[in-house]
Amino acid sequence: MSHAAPSPVSGRDLRIDLLRGIALVMIFINHIPGNILEDYTSRNFGFSDAAEAFVLLSGISAGLAYAPWRSRRGGDSSAFRPWARALTLWWVQALVALSIYLLLAATAQMAGVAEMAAARNVAPMLEQPWDLLLPLLLMAYQFNCADILPLYVLFLLATPGLIFVGARWPLVLMAASAALWLAAGWNSVNLRTWPIDGSWFFNPLSWQLLFVAGLLTGLAKSRGAALLPVRWWAIVPAMAFLAFSAIWMLTPDLADRGYSSLWDLQQKLDTPDFITSFDKTYLAPIRVLHILALAYVLSAWPLLHRIANSRWSSALTAMGRNALPVFATGTVLGYVIQVIREIFLTPPIFDLALIAVGINLTLLAALMSERASKRRMRR
């Protein structure tokens, strides 16, 4: 099958950076359970949350960054650049996990910390550090709220193959991805953890659907095209579904009736729970539908361009542009704040100060990373 030579587009789409920056802030807030701001993050206004947005946007960024026709270097080696990025993510994940372990090991005797460690799956590491060190480094054993990067490492390792297929036969790749997602959810197939028997919270076999959808979007965008054209007859039902999901989440009585109706439907159809649930591990269909509808509507919203290019959004776009240091810093700071709240039993209003400091520190990490990148480019 022949293809005309693509015409790569130039310039950075700040909408992607802005939305990823917003997702990172919400992930940071949601990783501090019980704080007074978590009721105002996206998961309270729809069926999906910031994690779905982050993975979808990561796929788009990968498609833009690693599109074969945008590579400035010739040869087959350029196709495997995602592997170098995966290696970077792996050692960052290792540093994050070891930092969390050292933090909780140093404070484990203080009030409330041991319970927090148990809830976050860190307690086994505190009890058997040498037995679990290798599994931790190999990402076979993971701490709660520090388990998104391992997912992205696996996706980046698969990216050269995904791009090879997606650049030539995008519909084939999307269909195969959807089939794998459906099979994993229908049959409850997941990767196992080791040596403590369990499963991944973010099932790669399920979450690859969003990464692949984002990857194909990025590949199309890098050629100056759109994976899905904007049509009013698609925008209107997408907006209606988003409005319905917000009303559902904000109206407890309606939500209770909705959950009951879905349960009755599942019993009547005799299908796996995955089909009618809101399960996050297997990425339930209703979560997929919501995040894709949200992405479609936002992509068609002209004002988003202006907002993303506004100086008022510069902090968020800087965070989205430097997602790795921001996410890594935010993950560790989230644990630090949890420890502070457990030890000192801080009042809820104090959450505002702690979270504000944490967000500003993640912004500082983004700015330092950006400054270092500019220095490397000048050499």
Buried (B, 14 or more C-beta within 10 A) or exposed (E): EEEEEBEEBEEEBBBBBBBBBBBBBBBBBBBBEEBBBBEEBBBEBBBBBBBBBBBBBBBBBBBBBBBBEBBEEEEEEBBEBBBEBBEEBBEBBBEBBBBBBEBBBEBBEBEBBBEBBEEBBBBBBBEEEEEBBEBBBEBBBBBEBBBBBBBBBBBBBBBBEBBEBBBEEBEEBBEBBBEBBBEBBEEBBBBEBEEBEEEBBBBBBBBBBBBBBBBBBBBBBBBEEEBBEEEEEBBEEBBEBBEBBBEBBEEEEEEEEBBEEBEEEBEEEEEBBBBBBEBBBBBBBBBBBBBBBBBBBBBBEEEBEEBBEEEEBBBBBBBBBBBBBBBBBBBBBBBBBBBBBBBEEBEEEBBEEBBEEBBEBBBEBBBEBBEEEEEEEEE
